[in-house]
Amino acid sequence: MTLVLGVDSSTQACKVVVVDVASGRVVRQAKVPHPDGTSVNPEAWWTALQAAIADAGGMADVAAWAVAGQQHGMVALDAEGRVIRDALLWNDTRSAGAAQDLVGEFGADQLARRTGLVPVASFTISKLRWLRGAEPDNAARVAAVALPHDWLTWRLRGFGPGDPDLGELITDRSDASGTGYWSAETGEYDRALLAAALGHDAVLPRVLPAGASVTDAGGRRVGAGAGDNAAAALGVGAGLGDVVVSIGTSGTVFGVSATSTADATGTVAGFASADGHHLPLVCTLNAARVLDVAARLLGVDHDGLSALALAAERGAGGLELVPYFEGERTPNLPDATATLSGMTLASTTRENLARAAVEGMLSGLGAGLDALRSHGVPVRRVILIGGGAQSPAVRAIAPLVFGVPVDVPAPAEYVALGAARQAAALV
């Protein structure tokens, strides 16, 4: 039996799966939590990774491995390979002003053409610009910049402060495409943009092409890894024309495309996929928590909310919920609030309110599908994943809102499975 190991180092936890290559069956797995917060010491991820691997039976019988992880996080290293400060995660918004400064200096059109992205607070380039302005001494010490999955791969291969070979940092196309200083179109780093953000050049991870690998200290093959969304696409087997809609704390809509995307409005991020294609992505802030608040308001659990929603007619009798409970990223309305309209004596029922919550959440994701379509991304099928996809009401109503066939695979750790699939291709 040939085994491979896949890792998902997410915001909340480190998840490890050990998979039999021949059957695709998960033979061992483990999960270790990460600390809360939007700024985290990367050593906590390293500790969790080691613990999760141990809990999953170790790596002695593993032929290859790969690490996937949360995108955009800034891991700043000095010349000795030491972490300079806590990593700012994708959901740390202190760099919003820095993102606006970069857009003001270069222009949204130029940035979209050069990198496929228009900077927002999430992206690594914005966090580096924040570091330069807020902590100039730390910025001056930066010798290398890595992303969470890059750094964990480097450490698990045997590098770190004891062996600080920064030239051994590697990454993949998908995670590099979320930095704001790498182009999925050219396959090259934009060093001028990096310097404009950080104030000077620095070592960046070598971007391995799809299917390439390196080795670890034990001679095992090591995949390039991937950003979490790209790994999820691998895990569910998404191909050209497939769009993955993930309903978690936030919502993501990303499609596998043969061509790159440059959207000067910033609605569609021109990410790359882990398999050599492109992965244009739209993110919404309001997703599964819309269902949480509706269930709480109606005094039911999620099964009860689903039953109520399915008891109502399509359109909820005219009741419409625009669910911008925490503002919204797509469309870019950070200060917006949720609104409930169409309330009459006839329409204002518990069933219609439940239906309006489900339809409102899905409509926000459907707007993401429309944004992908407007950039020529084919949308032939939706693959629905994430915690929100387990709702019977969501599964029933999604095809009506999206207007295309919807598949809902069984719940699984698809990001870690995507990393394992990448590793399996190496043996």
Phi, psi and chi 1 to 4 in degrees:
 res  aa     phi    psi   chi1   chi2   chi3   chi4
   1 MET       -  123.6 -179.0 -173.1  -59.8      -
   2 THR   -95.0  124.9  -58.8      -      -      -
   3 LEU  -113.1  145.9  -59.1  178.3      -      -
   4 VAL  -130.6  159.9  -65.7      -      -      -
   5 LEU  -121.9  134.3 -178.9  142.5      -      -
   6 GLY  -123.2  142.5      -      -      -      -
   7 VAL  -122.2  138.5  176.1      -      -      -
   8 ASP  -120.1  103.1  171.9   16.5      -      -
   9 SER   -95.2   89.4 -178.1      -      -      -
  10 SER   -92.1 -179.6   73.8      -      -      -
  11 THR   -60.4  -41.0  -49.1      -      -      -
  12 GLN   -88.3  -31.3  -65.9   83.4   16.1      -
  13 ALA  -162.5  165.3      -      -      -      -
  14 CYS  -104.2  122.1 -179.1      -      -      -
  15 LYS  -117.2  132.9  -71.2  153.7  -84.1 -171.8
  16 VAL  -124.2  132.9  168.7      -      -      -
  17 VAL  -124.9  141.3  -63.9      -      -      -
  18 VAL  -113.0  124.0  176.8      -      -      -
  19 VAL  -122.6  138.5  175.5      -      -      -
  20 ASP   -78.4  119.8  171.3   30.1      -      -
  21 VAL   -61.5  -41.9  172.4      -      -      -
  22 ALA   -64.6  -42.7      -      -      -      -
  23 SER  -101.6  -18.8   66.7      -      -      -
  24 GLY    76.7    8.5      -      -      -      -
  25 ARG   -80.2  137.9 -178.3  173.3   61.0   89.7
  26 VAL   -78.3  117.3  175.5      -      -      -
  27 VAL   -98.0  -25.3  -62.5      -      -      -
  28 ARG  -148.9  152.0  -53.6 -166.9  -59.1  -96.2
  29 GLN  -159.4  162.0   61.0 -175.6  -44.3      -
  30 ALA  -158.2  161.1      -      -      -      -
  31 LYS  -145.1  131.5  177.4  178.7  178.3  179.1
  32 VAL  -129.6  130.3  173.8      -      -      -
  33 PRO   -71.1  155.2   24.7  -33.6      -      -
  34 HIS  -102.4  158.8  -76.3  156.7      -      -
  35 PRO   -68.0  152.9   21.2  -31.0      -      -
  36 ASP   -72.2  166.2  -67.4  -28.6      -      -
  37 GLY   117.2  162.7      -      -      -      -
  38 THR  -100.8    0.8   63.3      -      -      -
  39 SER  -136.9  117.1  178.7      -      -      -
  40 VAL  -134.0  139.1  173.4      -      -      -
  41 ASN   -69.2  119.9 -174.7  -19.6      -      -
  42 PRO   -56.8  -22.7  -27.8   37.1      -      -
  43 GLU   -59.9  -26.9  -72.5  -66.7  -25.3      -
  44 ALA   -66.2  -36.2      -      -      -      -
  45 TRP   -67.3  -40.7  -58.2  -27.0      -      -
  46 TRP   -64.4  -42.3  174.5 -125.1      -      -
  47 THR   -62.6  -43.9  -60.6      -      -      -
  48 ALA   -65.8  -38.8      -      -      -      -
  49 LEU   -62.9  -46.4  174.8   59.7      -      -
  50 GLN   -61.9  -41.4  -66.2  176.9   92.2      -
  51 ALA   -66.2  -41.5      -      -      -      -
  52 ALA   -66.4  -40.4      -      -      -      -
  53 ILE   -62.1  -44.1  -70.4  172.5      -      -
  54 ALA   -62.0  -43.7      -      -      -      -
  55 ASP   -65.8  -25.7  -70.6  -10.0      -      -
  56 ALA   -90.7   13.6      -      -      -      -
  57 GLY    94.7    7.6      -      -      -      -
  58 GLY    80.4 -176.0      -      -      -      -
  59 MET  -116.8    5.8  -61.5  177.1   66.1      -
  60 ALA   -59.8  -31.5      -      -      -      -
  61 ASP  -104.5   15.1   55.6   -7.9      -      -
  62 VAL   -96.0  133.1  166.7      -      -      -
  63 ALA   -89.0  -26.5      -      -      -      -
  64 ALA  -159.1  160.0      -      -      -      -
  65 TRP  -153.3  162.6   55.8  -89.1      -      -
  66 ALA  -154.5  151.2      -      -      -      -
  67 VAL  -117.0  127.7  176.9      -      -      -
  68 ALA  -110.6  158.0      -      -      -      -
  69 GLY  -166.0  171.4      -      -      -      -
  70 GLN   -55.9  139.0   55.6  179.6  -55.1      -
  71 GLN   -82.9  163.1  -69.4 -172.3  -98.5      -
  72 HIS    78.1  -21.8  -47.7  -49.4      -      -
  73 GLY   -57.5  139.1      -      -      -      -
  74 MET   -95.1  110.9  178.4 -168.4   73.0      -
  75 VAL  -108.9  107.2 -178.3      -      -      -
  76 ALA   -99.4  126.1      -      -      -      -
  77 LEU  -117.4  145.8  -56.1  174.3      -      -
  78 ASP   -89.8 -177.2   66.6   14.1      -      -
  79 ALA   -65.5  -19.2      -      -      -      -
  80 GLU   -94.3    8.4  -59.0  -57.5  -41.5      -
  81 GLY    79.2   14.1      -      -      -      -
  82 ARG   -91.0  143.4  -63.9  176.7  -60.7 -127.3
  83 VAL   -70.0  127.9  173.0      -      -      -
  84 ILE   -80.4  -39.7  -68.7  171.9      -      -
  85 ARG  -154.3  169.4   70.4  165.0  -26.6  -85.5
  86 ASP   -53.5  144.2  -74.7   -0.8      -      -
  87 ALA   -75.0  132.7      -      -      -      -
  88 LEU   -82.9  125.1  -59.0 -170.4      -      -
  89 LEU   -85.9  171.8  -52.9 -169.7      -      -
  90 TRP   -56.2  -32.6   61.7  -85.5      -      -
  91 ASN   -94.8   14.2   55.2   -7.3      -      -
  92 ASP   -88.7  117.6 -167.9  -61.1      -      -
  93 THR   -96.8    5.1   59.5      -      -      -
  94 ARG   -64.5  -17.2   72.9 -174.8   77.9 -179.8
  95 SER   -92.3   12.9   51.5      -      -      -
  96 ALA   -61.2  -42.7      -      -      -      -
  97 GLY   -65.0  -37.2      -      -      -      -
  98 ALA   -63.9  -38.6      -      -      -      -
  99 ALA   -62.3  -43.3      -      -      -      -
 100 GLN   -63.4  -37.5  -66.9  172.7   -5.5      -
 101 ASP   -61.9  -43.0  -69.6  -16.9      -      -
 102 LEU   -64.2  -41.9  -72.1  164.7      -      -
 103 VAL   -63.8  -39.4  174.1      -      -      -
 104 GLY   -64.8  -35.4      -      -      -      -
 105 GLU   -76.0  -40.5  -70.3  172.5   21.4      -
 106 PHE  -105.7  -25.1  -69.7   93.7      -      -
 107 GLY    89.0  138.8      -      -      -      -
 108 ALA   -62.7  -39.6      -      -      -      -
 109 ASP   -60.8  -45.8  -73.1  -20.6      -      -
 110 GLN   -66.4  -42.3 -178.1 -177.4  158.4      -
 111 LEU   -63.7  -41.6  -70.6  163.9      -      -
 112 ALA   -63.4  -39.2      -      -      -      -
 113 ARG   -67.8  -38.4  -74.3 -164.1  -55.2  -89.1
 114 ARG   -78.6  -32.5  -72.3  168.8   70.2  166.0
 115 THR  -132.0   -7.7   67.8      -      -      -
 116 GLY    80.9    0.9      -      -      -      -
 117 LEU  -129.8  151.8  -54.2  179.3      -      -
 118 VAL  -112.2  119.5  177.6      -      -      -
 119 PRO   -56.6  136.5  -27.9   36.4      -      -
 120 VAL  -129.2  178.3  -65.8      -      -      -
 121 ALA   -59.3  -28.7      -      -      -      -
 122 SER   -64.0  -35.2  -59.4      -      -      -
 123 PHE   -78.2  152.8  -59.6  150.5      -      -
 124 THR   -61.3  -38.4  -42.2      -      -      -
 125 ILE   -59.5  -37.5 -169.1  171.2      -      -
 126 SER   -68.2  -38.0  -53.3      -      -      -
 127 LYS   -69.2  -36.8  -60.6 -178.4 -173.1  -52.0
 128 LEU   -65.9  -39.2  -69.3  173.0      -      -
 129 ARG   -65.1  -38.5 -176.4   58.5  173.4  -93.5
 130 TRP   -61.6  -44.4  172.7   86.1      -      -
 131 LEU   -59.3  -42.5 -175.5   70.1      -      -
 132 ARG   -59.9  -40.2  177.9 -176.4  177.2 -174.8
 133 GLY   -82.7  -39.2      -      -      -      -
 134 ALA   -88.2  -32.8      -      -      -      -
 135 GLU  -135.8   68.3  -60.6  176.4    1.7      -
 136 PRO   -60.1  -32.5   19.2  -31.7      -      -
 137 ASP   -65.7  -42.0  -69.4  -16.9      -      -
 138 ASN   -65.7  -41.4  -81.1  -21.0      -      -
 139 ALA   -59.9  -40.0      -      -      -      -
 140 ALA   -66.2  -24.5      -      -      -      -
 141 ARG   -83.1  -11.0  -66.4  173.8   54.3 -153.8
 142 VAL   -69.0  118.4  174.7      -      -      -
 143 ALA  -102.3  -24.4      -      -      -      -
 144 ALA  -150.8  149.1      -      -      -      -
 145 VAL  -123.8  126.1 -177.9      -      -      -
 146 ALA  -126.7  164.1      -      -      -      -
 147 LEU   -99.4  164.1  -59.3  171.7      -      -
 148 PRO   -52.1  -46.5  -32.2   38.2      -      -
 149 HIS   -71.5  -31.1  111.6 -103.3      -      -
 150 ASP   -61.6  -47.8  -48.1  -22.5      -      -
 151 TRP   -66.8  -42.0 -176.7   77.6      -      -
 152 LEU   -65.9  -39.5  -73.7  169.6      -      -
 153 THR   -60.5  -44.4  -59.3      -      -      -
 154 TRP   -59.2  -46.3 -172.4   64.9      -      -
 155 ARG   -66.3  -43.1  -67.9  -62.1  -56.2  -88.9
 156 LEU   -70.2  -21.8 -164.4   54.4      -      -
 157 ARG   -78.9   -8.4  -70.8  177.0   62.0 -147.5
 158 GLY   111.4    4.5      -      -      -      -
 159 PHE   -96.9  168.2  -59.3  101.8      -      -
 160 GLY   151.8 -162.4      -      -      -      -
 161 PRO   -56.7  -29.5  -26.8   35.5      -      -
 162 GLY   -77.7  -20.6      -      -      -      -
 163 ASP  -146.6   75.8 -173.8    2.6      -      -
 164 PRO   -84.5   59.9   33.1  -35.2      -      -
 165 ASP   -84.2   92.6 -171.3  -16.1      -      -
 166 LEU   -66.1  -23.2  -59.8  178.0      -      -
 167 GLY   -67.5  -12.6      -      -      -      -
 168 GLU   -91.7    3.4  -73.1  -67.1  -22.6      -
 169 LEU   -67.9  131.1  -75.2  163.8      -      -
 170 ILE  -129.3  159.5   61.8  165.7      -      -
 171 THR  -149.7 -172.9 -168.1      -      -      -
 172 ASP  -127.0  174.8   84.3  -54.7      -      -
 173 ARG   -61.8  -41.0  -60.5  172.2   67.8 -104.8
 174 SER   -64.5  -47.2   70.0      -      -      -
 175 ASP   -73.3  -37.2 -131.2    2.5      -      -
 176 ALA   -60.2  -34.4      -      -      -      -
 177 SER   -70.7  -10.5   68.5      -      -      -
 178 GLY   -98.9    7.3      -      -      -      -
 179 THR   -82.4  -34.1   60.7      -      -      -
 180 GLY    94.9    0.7      -      -      -      -
 181 TYR  -135.5   29.4   43.9   80.1      -      -
 182 TRP  -140.2  142.6 -174.7   85.1      -      -
 183 SER  -109.8  124.1  168.3      -      -      -
 184 ALA   -70.1  -20.3      -      -      -      -
 185 GLU   -75.7  -45.8  179.6   71.4   23.3      -
 186 THR   -95.2  -21.6   67.1      -      -      -
 187 GLY    73.4   22.2      -      -      -      -
 188 GLU  -128.2  152.3  -59.3  -70.0  -21.7      -
 189 TYR   -72.8  145.4  -76.2  115.1      -      -
 190 ASP  -100.0   91.1 -167.3  -40.9      -      -
 191 ARG   -64.2  -30.3  -64.6  -80.4  177.4  175.7
 192 ALA   -65.7  -38.3      -      -      -      -
 193 LEU   -69.3  -38.8  -71.5  177.8      -      -
 194 LEU   -58.3  -47.4  172.9   67.8      -      -
 195 ALA   -65.4  -35.0      -      -      -      -
 196 ALA   -65.6  -30.4      -      -      -      -
 197 ALA   -81.8  -54.8      -      -      -      -
 198 LEU   -84.5  -27.2 -178.8   59.0      -      -
 199 GLY   102.3  -10.6      -      -      -      -
 200 HIS  -163.4  167.3   60.1   86.3      -      -
 201 ASP   -75.4  164.8 -158.9   -0.2      -      -
 202 ALA  -157.6  164.2      -      -      -      -
 203 VAL   -68.6  132.9  173.8      -      -      -
 204 LEU  -121.5  150.0  -63.7  173.4      -      -
 205 PRO   -59.8  140.9  -24.0   34.4      -      -
 206 ARG   -68.4  130.3  178.6  162.4   50.3  100.3
 207 VAL   -88.8  110.8 -177.8      -      -      -
 208 LEU   -81.5  138.0  -63.2 -174.6      -      -
 209 PRO   -68.9  162.6   24.2  -31.9      -      -
 210 ALA   -56.3  132.3      -      -      -      -
 211 GLY    89.7   -9.6      -      -      -      -
 212 ALA   -82.5  164.4      -      -      -      -
 213 SER  -153.9  168.3   65.4      -      -      -
 214 VAL  -128.9 -168.7  -67.7      -      -      -
 215 THR  -126.1  161.5   58.1      -      -      -
 216 ASP  -102.1 -176.0   64.8   11.2      -      -
 217 ALA   -63.8  -22.0      -      -      -      -
 218 GLY   -93.4    5.4      -      -      -      -
 219 GLY    83.3    4.2      -      -      -      -
 220 ARG   -74.1  149.2  -72.0  176.2  -72.1 -104.1
 221 ARG   -73.0  139.2  -53.9  -52.4  -57.9  178.8
 222 VAL  -125.0  121.0  179.9      -      -      -
 223 GLY   -74.5  163.8      -      -      -      -
 224 ALA   -68.1  -17.5      -      -      -      -
 225 GLY    78.8 -168.5      -      -      -      -
 226 ALA  -168.6  161.4      -      -      -      -
 227 GLY   -69.4  160.5      -      -      -      -
 228 ASP   -61.9  -41.8   48.9    5.4      -      -
 229 ASN   -67.2  -41.6  -68.0  -55.7      -      -
 230 ALA   -65.1  -38.2      -      -      -      -
 231 ALA   -65.7  -38.5      -      -      -      -
 232 ALA   -61.7  -39.2      -      -      -      -
 233 ALA   -61.4  -41.2      -      -      -      -
 234 LEU   -63.5  -42.4  -73.2  179.1      -      -
 235 GLY   -63.5  -35.8      -      -      -      -
 236 VAL   -92.4   -1.6  -62.2      -      -      -
 237 GLY    73.8   33.0      -      -      -      -
 238 ALA   -69.0  136.5      -      -      -      -
 239 GLY  -124.6 -173.8      -      -      -      -
 240 LEU   -56.7  131.0  -68.2  172.2      -      -
 241 GLY    92.2   -9.8      -      -      -      -
 242 ASP   -90.6  140.5  -73.0  -26.3      -      -
 243 VAL  -121.9  127.0  174.0      -      -      -
 244 VAL   -94.4  126.4  179.0      -      -      -
 245 VAL  -112.4  116.0  174.8      -      -      -
 246 SER  -108.8  121.7  177.9      -      -      -
 247 ILE  -107.8   94.3  -53.4  176.5      -      -
 248 GLY  -122.7 -147.8      -      -      -      -
 249 THR   -54.2  -46.3  -57.8      -      -      -
 250 SER  -109.1  171.4   60.8      -      -      -
 251 GLY  -112.6  139.6      -      -      -      -
 252 THR  -128.1  142.6   51.5      -      -      -
 253 VAL  -129.6  112.7 -178.9      -      -      -
 254 PHE  -140.7  137.7   48.2   96.5      -      -
 255 GLY  -120.8  146.3      -      -      -      -
 256 VAL   -83.2  121.9 -177.5      -      -      -
 257 SER  -132.8  150.4  174.0      -      -      -
 258 ALA   -82.3  -13.7      -      -      -      -
 259 THR  -122.4  154.7   57.9      -      -      -
 260 SER   -79.1  164.2   60.5      -      -      -
 261 THR  -127.4  136.9  -56.9      -      -      -
 262 ALA  -133.3  104.6      -      -      -      -
 263 ASP  -114.0  106.9 -178.4    2.3      -      -
 264 ALA   -67.7  -17.6      -      -      -      -
 265 THR   -76.6  -16.9   71.5      -      -      -
 266 GLY    82.7    0.4      -      -      -      -
 267 THR   -66.1  -46.9  -59.8      -      -      -
 268 VAL  -103.9  121.0  179.3      -      -      -
 269 ALA   -87.6  129.1      -      -      -      -
 270 GLY   -85.8   65.4      -      -      -      -
 271 PHE   -75.7  164.5  -64.9  152.3      -      -
 272 ALA  -102.3  156.9      -      -      -      -
 273 SER   -91.6  169.9   70.1      -      -      -
 274 ALA   -84.2   -8.4      -      -      -      -
 275 ASP  -107.1   14.1   63.1   -0.6      -      -
 276 GLY    99.4   -7.3      -      -      -      -
 277 HIS   -94.5 -158.2  -68.3  108.2      -      -
 278 HIS  -119.9  157.9  -63.3  -89.4      -      -
 279 LEU  -138.2   65.7 -158.3   74.5      -      -
 280 PRO   -57.4  137.8   19.0  -30.8      -      -
 281 LEU  -136.9  141.9  179.5  145.4      -      -
 282 VAL  -121.4  137.3  175.8      -      -      -
 283 CYS  -120.3  135.6 -179.3      -      -      -
 284 THR  -116.9  145.8   67.5      -      -      -
 285 LEU   -79.9  -29.7  -67.4 -179.8      -      -
 286 ASN  -104.3  108.8  -63.5  -81.8      -      -
 287 ALA  -136.1 -109.0      -      -      -      -
 288 ALA   -61.2  -27.5      -      -      -      -
 289 ARG   -68.4  -17.7  -76.6 -176.9  -71.3 -169.9
 290 VAL   -62.6  -41.6  176.3      -      -      -
 291 LEU   -67.6  -36.8  -54.2 -179.3      -      -
 292 ASP   -60.0  -48.0  -66.4  -19.1      -      -
 293 VAL   -70.1  -35.3   73.3      -      -      -
 294 ALA   -66.7  -42.1      -      -      -      -
 295 ALA   -63.6  -42.0      -      -      -      -
 296 ARG   -64.0  -42.4 -169.4  162.7   59.0 -113.2
 297 LEU   -64.1  -37.1  179.6   63.7      -      -
 298 LEU   -88.6   -4.3  -68.6  168.4      -      -
 299 GLY    70.2   35.0      -      -      -      -
 300 VAL  -130.7  167.1  -65.1      -      -      -
 301 ASP   -86.6 -175.3   60.4   14.3      -      -
 302 HIS   -69.8  -31.9  -79.5  -84.8      -      -
 303 ASP   -65.2  -40.4  -72.3  -21.1      -      -
 304 GLY   -65.3  -39.3      -      -      -      -
 305 LEU   -62.2  -43.1 -179.5   72.7      -      -
 306 SER   -62.9  -43.0 -172.9      -      -      -
 307 ALA   -62.3  -42.1      -      -      -      -
 308 LEU   -62.3  -45.9  -73.6  169.6      -      -
 309 ALA   -62.4  -39.4      -      -      -      -
 310 LEU   -75.3  -15.2  -69.2  173.5      -      -
 311 ALA   -81.9  -11.5      -      -      -      -
 312 ALA   -95.9  158.2      -      -      -      -
 313 GLU   -78.0  158.2  -63.6  -66.7  -32.5      -
 314 ARG   -57.2  134.6 -177.9  176.9 -175.7  178.2
 315 GLY    92.1   -6.0      -      -      -      -
 316 ALA    53.7   34.8      -      -      -      -
 317 GLY    63.1   23.1      -      -      -      -
 318 GLY    94.5   -6.3      -      -      -      -
 319 LEU   -75.6  129.7 -155.2   61.7      -      -
 320 GLU  -132.1  126.4 -178.4  178.4    1.3      -
 321 LEU  -108.5  121.7  175.6   65.3      -      -
 322 VAL   -97.9  105.4  178.9      -      -      -
 323 PRO   -91.2   51.4   35.6  -35.6      -      -
 324 TYR   -86.5   59.7  -61.4  161.3      -      -
 325 PHE   -65.4  -28.3  -71.3   99.4      -      -
 326 GLU  -122.5   37.7  -64.0 -176.4  -60.2      -
 327 GLY    71.3 -166.5      -      -      -      -
 328 GLU  -154.5  148.7 -171.6   47.7   84.2      -
 329 ARG   -95.1  -34.0  174.6  174.1  167.3  178.0
 330 THR  -132.1  101.2  -55.2      -      -      -
 331 PRO   -70.0  163.6   28.3  -35.8      -      -
 332 ASN   -77.8   86.3 -173.8   24.0      -      -
 333 LEU  -131.2   72.0  -61.2  169.5      -      -
 334 PRO   -63.2  -23.3   21.9  -33.1      -      -
 335 ASP  -104.1    8.7  -60.9  -41.7      -      -
 336 ALA   -71.2  160.1      -      -      -      -
 337 THR  -127.1  165.3   56.2      -      -      -
 338 ALA   -74.6  149.4      -      -      -      -
 339 THR  -134.9  143.8   57.8      -      -      -
 340 LEU  -119.0  121.3 -177.0   65.8      -      -
 341 SER  -128.9  172.3   60.8      -      -      -
 342 GLY    77.8   23.1      -      -      -      -
 343 MET   -81.3  119.0  -62.3  174.7   70.5      -
 344 THR  -129.2  174.2   66.5      -      -      -
 345 LEU   -61.8  -32.8  -70.1  174.9      -      -
 346 ALA   -81.1  -37.1      -      -      -      -
 347 SER   -83.3  -21.9   69.0      -      -      -
 348 THR   -85.7   81.8  -51.2      -      -      -
 349 THR  -125.0  162.5   66.3      -      -      -
 350 ARG   -61.4  -40.2  -60.7  174.9   76.6 -119.2
 351 GLU   -63.7  -46.5  -68.7   81.3    3.4      -
 352 ASN   -66.4  -36.1  -78.0  -22.6      -      -
 353 LEU   -64.8  -41.8  179.8   56.0      -      -
 354 ALA   -62.7  -43.9      -      -      -      -
 355 ARG   -64.1  -41.1  179.9   89.4 -176.2 -158.7
 356 ALA   -64.1  -35.1      -      -      -      -
 357 ALA   -65.5  -45.6      -      -      -      -
 358 VAL   -65.8  -47.3  174.3      -      -      -
 359 GLU   -65.3  -37.5  -70.1 -176.5  -10.4      -
 360 GLY   -65.3  -43.7      -      -      -      -
 361 MET   -62.2  -46.2 -179.9 -163.3   70.3      -
 362 LEU   -67.6  -31.7  -70.7  171.4      -      -
 363 SER   -65.8  -36.1  -67.3      -      -      -
 364 GLY   -62.5  -40.8      -      -      -      -
 365 LEU   -71.1  -34.2  -64.7  165.5      -      -
 366 GLY   -63.6  -32.6      -      -      -      -
 367 ALA   -64.0  -32.2      -      -      -      -
 368 GLY   -65.0  -40.6      -      -      -      -
 369 LEU   -60.5  -43.0  -76.8  175.7      -      -
 370 ASP   -63.6  -36.8  -69.5  -20.5      -      -
 371 ALA   -64.5  -40.6      -      -      -      -
 372 LEU   -62.9  -45.1  -66.4 -175.3      -      -
 373 ARG   -58.5  -39.0  -70.4 -172.9 -179.8  102.4
 374 SER   -64.7  -18.2   72.8      -      -      -
 375 HIS  -104.2   18.3  -74.8  -87.4      -      -
 376 GLY    80.5   11.8      -      -      -      -
 377 VAL   -77.7  124.9  178.2      -      -      -
 378 PRO   -68.9  136.2   25.4  -32.8      -      -
 379 VAL  -126.8   92.2 -177.6      -      -      -
 380 ARG  -102.6  -26.1  -58.8 -171.9 -176.1   95.9
 381 ARG  -154.0  144.4  174.8 -178.5   67.6  148.7
 382 VAL  -107.7  132.3  163.9      -      -      -
 383 ILE  -106.1  116.3  -58.4  172.3      -      -
 384 LEU  -100.4  120.0 -161.1   61.2      -      -
 385 ILE  -132.2  178.1   62.8  173.0      -      -
 386 GLY    96.6  168.1      -      -      -      -
 387 GLY   -58.4  -39.5      -      -      -      -
 388 GLY   -65.3  -22.6      -      -      -      -
 389 ALA   -70.7  -11.5      -      -      -      -
 390 GLN   -82.3   -6.6  -57.1  -44.7  -55.2      -
 391 SER   -75.2  124.3  161.4      -      -      -
 392 PRO   -57.3  -35.3  -25.7   35.2      -      -
 393 ALA   -67.1  -42.2      -      -      -      -
 394 VAL   -61.5  -44.4  168.5      -      -      -
 395 ARG   -65.1  -35.4  -65.6 -162.0  -64.5  -90.9
 396 ALA   -77.4  -36.5      -      -      -      -
 397 ILE   -87.6  -25.9  -64.7  169.3      -      -
 398 ALA   -55.1  -46.5      -      -      -      -
 399 PRO   -61.4  -31.8  -21.2   32.9      -      -
 400 LEU   -68.3  -38.1  -55.3  176.2      -      -
 401 VAL   -78.7  -42.6  174.2      -      -      -
 402 PHE   -80.5  -28.2  -64.3  157.6      -      -
 403 GLY    75.9   16.3      -      -      -      -
 404 VAL  -140.0  163.2  -65.7      -      -      -
 405 PRO   -59.1  143.8  -24.5   34.5      -      -
 406 VAL  -124.1  125.6  174.2      -      -      -
 407 ASP  -108.0  139.1  -72.0  -13.6      -      -
 408 VAL  -122.6   97.7 -174.9      -      -      -
 409 PRO   -68.9  160.7   24.2  -31.7      -      -
 410 ALA   -60.3  147.3      -      -      -      -
 411 PRO   -57.8  135.6  -21.8   32.2      -      -
 412 ALA  -163.5  168.9      -      -      -      -
 413 GLU   -85.3   77.9  -63.5  -68.2   -5.2      -
 414 TYR   -69.1  -28.6  -75.4  109.8      -      -
 415 VAL   -67.7  -48.9  174.8      -      -      -
 416 ALA   -63.3  -37.2      -      -      -      -
 417 LEU   -66.2  -35.0  -73.1  171.6      -      -
 418 GLY   -63.8  -41.7      -      -      -      -
 419 ALA   -63.3  -39.9      -      -      -      -
 420 ALA   -65.4  -38.4      -      -      -      -
 421 ARG   -63.4  -39.0  177.1  169.9  -71.7 -172.5
 422 GLN   -61.9  -43.6 -174.3 -175.0   69.6      -
 423 ALA   -65.4  -37.9      -      -      -      -
 424 ALA   -63.0  -30.3      -      -      -      -
 425 ALA   -69.7   -9.3      -      -      -      -
 426 LEU   -95.1   -8.3  -55.9  175.9      -      -
 427 VAL  -115.3      -  -60.8      -      -      -
